[in-house]
Amino acid sequence: MSLCRRCHKLGAVLLLFSGFAHGALSAQQELLLQNAAQAFSQGNYRPAAAALPQLANTYMGPWVAYWSLQPRLQTLQNAQFRQFANEFPQGAAYLLLRRQWLIELGKRQDWQHFTEVYHAGPAPENITIRCYAARNPLLRMGDPGSLWQTAPATDGACNRMAKNALSQGQIATPLLWQKLAQMVRTQQLHTAASFATYLPGPASSAVAALLQNPHAWLAAHAETTGAEFGSVAGAELLHLALLCELPNAPALAVAQAETLPDLTAAQRASVCYSAAQQAAQKFQTQNAVAWYQAAVNADASYRPEVDVLQWMVRSALLQQDWPLVLAAVQRLPREQAEKSQWQFWRALALQKSGEPAAARAIWSRIASPFDAFGQLATVALGRPLGLPTANPGATTFTAPGGTRSAPESQENSSLRRAFKLYQLGLYFDALWEWGRYLDTLPNTDAIRAATEKAAQNQAWLLAINASTRIPNDADWRQGYVLPYRNDILASAAQNALAPSLVAGVIRQESGFAPGISSSAGAQGIMQVMPGTAAWVQRHYPQTATADLQSASGNIQIGTAYLAYLRSQLGNSPLLLAAAYNAGPGAVQRWLAKIPIGDSQWTGLIFAANIPYRQTRDYVLAVLSNTIVYRMLLAEPTQSPLSYWQLAR
């Protein structure tokens, strides 16, 4: 069937209904919906398109129409999108498809239809769409320079916008030099080479040459750049060449940055900071600290990118250089510096520097039973850790067998759609619908009521998601649900593991969503890779008949894998969490490379220096979850700090 005929067919279906009803689905409609959802999850739009005449006027109509269009986005016609938008305006499905369609129209450079769709709804915050809007000759929305300055170096849409703006003289050369340096720092050398052509004069060919062989280029030009290219361009070329040289010869690059006369103070600092970050990520802490100090000495007012300063803190912690910890946190942007982890380290540095009162004031401010660093701040203050009394006015819910649930609230179609999507296993779509619904709620009481409704519908991931919007996790019984309790207790006992650790892993891995799968192929409630599951089932007889796709079987296999990790790494929850996310081989490499000190904070400092951001964040979440579940399950009392030790 031609695209045009599909377009007319969809239009006929949608025009048949002036709105959609809110009643329950019939058995036949339920079957059609399930088939359409399953096919969509596999990239097949046809069952949804076939079911649309029977489902368009139901509360799930917007999503069925979405499933009939999204898999064929690359061949979609704007008329098809417009018909969809006319029938289902402003809903979550519309907002999601509109965002995806704008990106597709931008890729096509279909500026007329991009403009039409852009003006038909709220201005998107997505940086890719904003860059397309700035490039669009019919819109010219936003300043190309400002957008490019904030965009990641890898964003193709923003880079294409920048090239268009550079060719029209809309971006100044100083910003181009700044972005070239960012690209070189992040090893986007091919992208940097593609932008070199926009530099004026001989600097363009010079960048191409130094990107290919920075050492040779410096040997030939280091002393003559000012005369060859002018003082400004010469200094920028030296800066780029030294950044290129860093991965292979960091000490030489730093030495040249400190001695070459044409560089500005900021450029000297930039090279030293970049060398220090590179050394920090390789656990060469003495070099890292020395080069951080050299950067500060070169230009005390220069502020590098946030991740550079964060690694500055981590290296200073390994060296127990407390003044440098304070200096690095002080240099962080305010919104970053105020986060609990950096405030915790600032307080520790103050305590070690002889300012215990200032340290205690900070720890008192961030102490919390729910945040990892809040838990540790409580320990640092010498206070017992406990859960607060639940808000007596809030609705509460735990897994079956728990407390009384809230009365039924009036049905809401957006709420029903979110729960149905969750039921169908389309968790991304469910979270999208859920998030748009939560955005409409007026206060935390309304969010608590929605969270309660999610728990009643056993949409555990949605309940956890909503609880994060309640200040200070005010009702922990909503945020720390515990379904599959009996399975968790049984598998933990069988493998001699703490049930709280198993629950903490599950909450972070899947939010207790059964049947969930990741883009990498991890399966189920404990997100086990099929290959790992097969290995576990061969080596742990109690899991031989466990079904990876069922919640109970997945818990059996995932818990047995945790037991295997313990046999390799010991009983440290910190190391088990890190290995569950990154693999035991990675953790063993880090243990061999990261310098280990001897203090009660050693494990925490080790965790802060894990080179993978995802694993660092994962460990924080799993251990803070575990500590809360320990209290909920009334396990034997332990100091939260014991979970952060490298050996137990």
N, C-alpha and C positions, 0 to 999 in steps of 0.2 A: 504493500500500500504506500502511496506517495506521502511525503510530509504534508502536502496541502490537504489531502483527503483525511489524514489523521487529525489535522487542525480542525476541519469542518465537523468530524465525528465528535471530537471533544467538545466543540462549541455546542453541538446539538444536545449533548448530554447535560452540559452545565446550564444551558438556557432553559432546559426542561424544568429546572427547580429555581424558585426565587429565594430560597433559603434552605436551611437544613433543620430537621427536627431534633428533639432531645430525648426521644423515647429509647427504650431498650431495643437491642438488635434481635431479630428473629434468629432461629437456629441456622437457617440457610444463610442469612447475612453474616453471622459469626463465622461460618465455614468459609465464605468468600473472603472475609477480612483476614482470616488466618492464612489462607493460601496466598493472598496478595502480599501480606507482610513477609512471609517466608521467602517468596520469590524476590521481593524487593531487596531483602538482606543479601541475596545472591546476585544482585545487579540486573534482575529481570523485571521489566515494567509491564509485561503483557497481562498477567493475571489481574493486576490493579486496574489496567485500562479496561479489561473485560468486565470487571466487577463494578466499575464506577456507576453504570446506570442504576444498579440496585443499592448502592451505598452513598451516592452523592448527597441525598437529603437526610442522612443520619448525622449524628454528632461526630462521626469519624470521617465524614465526607472530605474535609480539607486534606487530611493525610492520605487518603486513598488517591485523590487527585494528584497530590505531591508525588506519591510513589509511581504514578503513571507517567510523570514527566521527568523527574530528576535523573533516572538512569540514562536517559537519552538527551542530556543537557547539551552535548556538543552538536547535536543535529536539530535542536529545538528551534522553532520559529517564534518570533516575538508575539505574533497573533495568538499562539497557544498560551504563552505566559499571560498575556493580557486577559484572555478569557478566564483563566484560572484566577487571576487577581480580581476580576469583576465579581466572580461568584464567592470567593473566600478572601475578602480584603481584611487586612490588619491582624489576622490571627497569627499564631506561631508558625504554622506551616507556610503561610504567605511570606512572613519575614525571612524565614530560612531560604525559601526558594528565590526570593527577590535578591538576597545577598549573593547567592550562588550564580544567579542569572546575570547580575551586574558584572561579576568577575568574568563570566563567559563572554558577555558583550564587549568588555574591555579587551579581552584577548583577541576578539574578532575585529577590533577597532570599528565597531558598528556604533558610531557616535550618536547618530540620530536616535536609535532606540535606547541607547544608554541614557541619553538625556531625558527621554520620556519616562523611563523607569525610575531614574534618579529623582526626578521631580514628583513622582507619584507617591512618595513615602518619606519617612524621616531620613535625615542625612546620616548615612552609615558612618560608624566609627572605625571600621576596618581600614587599616593603612593601605592595603592594596587597592581597595575601591577608591579611597581618597586620592591616591596617585593617578588612577585612571581618570577621575573627575578633573584633576588639575591638567592632565594632558589633553583632555577632550576639547577640541577647538570651539565647540558649541557651549561649553560650560565655563572653563577656566576657573574652577572652584578651588581656592586655596593657593598658597604661595609655594611654587615648586621647590625653592631653596629650603624653606622651613620643613616641608614634608620629607625631602631627601635627607636632610640632616638627622631626622629622628628615625628614619627607616633602617631596618637591618641591611647590611651590605649584600645579603643574598636575595633580597626581594626583587624579582625580575621586573615586575610592573613599575616599581618606583625607579629602578635603574633606567628603564626605557623612557619614563617620563623625564628623568634627569637629562638623558642624552638629547631628547627633543628640546628641552628648555635651554641646555647649553648651546645647541646649534642656533637658537634664537636670541642668545645673549641674556637670558633671564636668570642665570645662575652665575655668580661672581667667581673668579678664579680662586680666591682664598678658600671658598667652600669646596671646590674641586680638589685642591691639595689636601684639605682635611679628610675628605672621603677616601682619597687614594691611600692616605696613611691608615685609615680604618680598615680598608680592604687588605692591605699588606699585613697588618697585625693579625687579622683573622684568616690569613693564608688564602684569600680570594684573589690570587695573582692573575688568573685569566681575566677576571672581571676588571681588575685594575688596569691591565694592558688595554682592554677595550675602551677605557675612558682616557687613556694617555693621549689619544689623538685630538682631544678637545683642549689640550694645553697650547698656549701660544708659542710660536718660535721654535727654537731647537730643543726646548725642554721635552717636547713630545717624543722625539726619537730617543732622547736620553733616558726617559722612564722605561721605554721598551727595552733598552740595552741593560739597564741596571736590574730590571726584574729577572732577566735571564741569567746574569752573573754579577751579583752585587760586589763580590770581592774584587774581581777584575776591574769593574767600573771604578770602584773607589781607588784602586791602585793607580789608575790612569788619570783620574779627575779630582781627587780629594783636595789637592792644593790649589786648583785653578778654577773652581766652580764659579766664584764671583766674577772673574774676568770673562769666562766663557758664556755664562747664562744670565749674568746680573745678580745682584746681591740677594734679592728675595727668592728668585727661582733657584739660584745656586744652593741656598740654605735648604730649601724644600727638597731638592734632589738629594742632597747629603742625608737629610732626615729619612727619606724613603729608602735609600741604599743601606743605611745602618739598620733600619727595621727589617729589611730583607736579609741582612747578614746575621741577624740574631739567632735564628734556629740552628745555624751551623757553627757560629763563632761568637757566642754572647759576650765573653770577656773582652775580646778584641773590639767588638762593637761599642761596648761601654767605654773602653779606654779611648777610642776615637771620638766618641761623643763628648768626652771630657776635655779633649785637647784640640779638636779641629776649630779654627777661629771663626768660621763663617756661621756656625749654628747659633740660634737664639737660645736663651735660657730655657724657654718652654720646650724647645726641641730636644735639648740635652736631657731635660727631665723626662720627656716622653720616652726616649730610648732607654733610659735607666729603669723607669717603671715597667716597660715592656719586658726588659731582660729579667727584672725581679719576678714578675708574674710567671714567666717561663720557668725560671729556676724553682719557684714555689711549687708549681704543678709537677715538677720532677723530684720534689722533696729535697732539693739542694738548698737547705734552709739557710746555711751560712752565707752563701752567695746571694740568696734572695734578700735577706735582711740587709746585707752590705749595699746591695744595689738600690733597695728602697731608700736607704739613708742617703745614698748618692743622689737619688732623684730629688729628695727634699732639699738637699744642699744646693742642687743646681737651680731650683726655682721653688721656693716655699709656697708661692701662690698658685702654682699649677695644680689643676685638679684632673686626674686621669679618669678613665671610665670606672663605673662602680665595681665591676668584677675585679679590676686591678687592686682596688683598695681592700676588697674583701679578702683576696689572697694575701695581701699585706698583713691583715690581722692574723690570718691562719699561720703564716710563717713566723710572725712574732710570738704567737702562742707556743709553737714548737721550741723556739729559742728561749722562751720565758723572758722575752724582752718587753717588759710591761710599759715603759714609756712609749715604745713604738706601737703597742696595741692602742694606747690612748690617742696617739697622733693619727693613726689610721682611721679609727672610729670618728674622730673629730673631723676628718676630711670627707667622710661620706655625706652625700646629700641628706638633708634633714629627715625626709620621709623614710630613707633607708636606715639612718642612724638610730631612729626611734624604735625600730623593730626589736622584739624582745631578745633575739640572739645577740645582736651587737650591744645592746644595753647590758646583757648579762656579762659579756666579756669586758666591757668597760668597767663594770662594778668590780669584777675580779681583779683587773689591773689596778684599780684604785686601792683595793684592799691590800694587794701585794706591794703597793707603793706607799703604804703607811697612812691611808685615809679610810679607815674602817667605817666611820660614820657616813661618809658620802656613798660608800659601797652599799651599806645597809639601806640607805634611802632609796637607791635605785632598785635593789632587790625587792624591797617592800612594794614598790610601785608595779613591778611586773609579775609578782608572785601570783600563781594561778594553778589550780589542779588539772587544767586541761591542756595547756601549752607546755611543750617539753622544757623550754627554758624557764617558764613560770614554775614548773614543778621543781626544777633544780634551784631556782632562786629561793623557793620555800625551804629546801634543804640547807642552802647556804645560810639562811637566817636562823637555822636550828629549830624550825617550827615543824610540828607534825603535819602530814599531808592528809587531807580528808575532803570528801565531797560536800558541797554546801547543802543546806536544807532546801528541798525542792520548793519552788514558788507555789504556795497553796492555791493560787488562783489559776494556775496553768493546768491544762489537760495533760495527762500522762499516759504512757503506754509502754509495755514491754512485750516480749514474745508471749505466745499463749501460755496461760498459767500465771501471768503477771497481774498488774493492777487494773482497775476499772478504766475503761476507755470513755472518751467524751461522747455526748449525745450526737446523733446524726445532724449534720448541718445541711442546708439547702443545696441540692445538686448544682454543680457548676460545670458547664460543658468543657471548659478548658481543663478543669481538674479531672473530669472523667476521661478526657483524651490522654492526659499524662499517664493516668493509671492503666488505661488500656494499652498504650504503647509499651509501658513497662511490662505488662502481662504478656505482650507479644514478643518480648525480648529485644525490642528496638530501643536500647537504653540511651543512645545518643539523642534520638528524637524525643524520648520521654523527658530527658533532662532539659532539652531545649524548650519544650512545651511547659514544663514545670517552672523553669526559670522565668519565662515570660509571665506566667500566672503569678508567681511570687512578687514580681515587680509591681503588680497592680495592688498589692495588699497595703493597707494604711499603717499598720503598726505590728509590734512583736506579738501581741495577743492573737492577731489574725494569722501570723506565721505559725504560731504554736498550734492553732486550730487546724491549719493546713497540714502541718507535720503529723498531727494526730490522725488526720484522715488518711495520710499516706501509710502510717503504721497499720491502721485498720485494714487497708487494702494490701498489706504485706509488701508494700513498695519501699523496702528498707533503704535502698540507695537514695531515694527521693527524700525520705525522712531525715537521713543523715545530712543530705545536702541542705535542706531547709534549716536544720538546727544550727548550721554555721552562720546563718544570718541573724541569729539571736545574740545580742551582746553578751559577752563573757560566758557563752554556752549556758545560759541561765537555767535550762532544764536538762540536766545530764541524762535523765531517763528517756528523753526523746533522741538525743544525739548519740547515745551509746546503747542502741538496741542490741539484743542478743538472741536472734532467731537461731534455729539449729543447735540450741544449747545442748541437748542430750548427745547429739553427734559429736560436738566439740569436746564435751567432757569425756566421752567414751574413747575417742581417738587420742586425746591428750594422755589419758590414763594408760592406754595400751602402749604408748611410746614414751612414757615417763617424762612428759613435758607439762609445763604449766598451762592450763586452759586459757589463762589470760593472754599468753603469748600467741596462741593459735587464734584467738578472737581478735587480737590486735593486728595480726597479719591479714586476716580476712577483711576487717573493716577498711584497711588501706587498699588491699588488692581489688576488692569488688564492691564494697559497701553492702555485702550480703546479697548481691544480685545473682540469682541462680542462672546458669546457662550463658553467662556473659563471656565474650571472647575478645581478645585484643587484636590489633592489626598485625602483631607478630605471630599470632596463632595460639597464644596462651588461653587455656580453657577453664571455665567454671569459677566457682566461688573463691578458690585459692589460686586461680590463674596459673595452672600447671601446663607446661608445654607437653604435647603428646609424646615426644621422644623421652622426656624426663619421666613421664608417667609409666611408659613401657619399661624403662630401666628399673624404676621403683618396684613395679609389680613382679619383675624377675628376681629381685633381691630381698623383698620383704613379703614373705608368704601371706601375711594377714591381709595384704591388699590385692592378692592375685585375682580375685573375682570382683573387685571394686569397679563401679561404673564411673569413669571420668566425667561423664555428662550429668550425673545426678549430684545433688548437693552432698549427700552423705558419702558417696563414693569419692567425690572430689576432696572432701575433708580428710578421708582416710589416706588418700594418696599424698596430699599436700603435707599432712602431719607426719607421715612416714618420711617424706623428704626432709622435713625439718630435723627429724631424728638422725638421718644420715649426715646432715650438715653438722650436727652436734658431735658426731663421731669423728669428724674431720677437724673441727675448730674448738671443741670444748663447749661448755654450757653458758657462754656469754651471750645474753640476748642481743647485745649490740652486734656481735659478729654474726650471729645467726640471721638477724634481720638484713645485714649488709649482704651476706652470702645468698639469701633467698632472692634478693633483687639482682645482684651482679654476678653471682656464681662463686663457689668456694675458691676457685683458682685466682680470681681477682683479689679476693680478700687476703689470701696467703701472700700474694705479691705485695700488697700494701703493707702487711705486717712486716715483711722483709725490708721494705724501703723506707717507710715513714719512721723517723727517729722517735723512739718511745722514751718519754721521761719517767719520773717516779713521783707521782703525786696523786691525790684523790681525783684530780680532774684529767688524768692521763687518757682514759678511754674517751672522754668527751672531746679532748683536743685531737685525738686520733680521728674520731668521727668527723670533726670539722674539716680535716685535711683529706678526706676521701675525694679523689679527683673527679668522680662523676657527680654532677649536680643532682641528677635524678636519685642516685643512691643516698646522697647526703639527706635530701628531703625525705626520702622513704624511711630511713632509719629514725629520723626525728618523729615522724608520724607514727610508726609502728610502736616505738617505745613509749611515747606518751599515751597511745591507745592502751597498751599493755598495762601501764600503771593504773589507768582508770578502771579497766576491767578487773584488775587485781582487787581493787576496793569493792567493786560491784559483786564479785564472786566470793568475797570474804576469804581470800587466800591468806596464808600466813604473812604477817606484816614484815615488810622489808623496806629499807630506805630506797627511795627512787634512784639514788646514786649507784646502788648495787647493780642496776640494770645497765649502767654505762661503763662497767669495768671490762677489761679485755680478757679476764680469766675469772672463773667462778668455781 
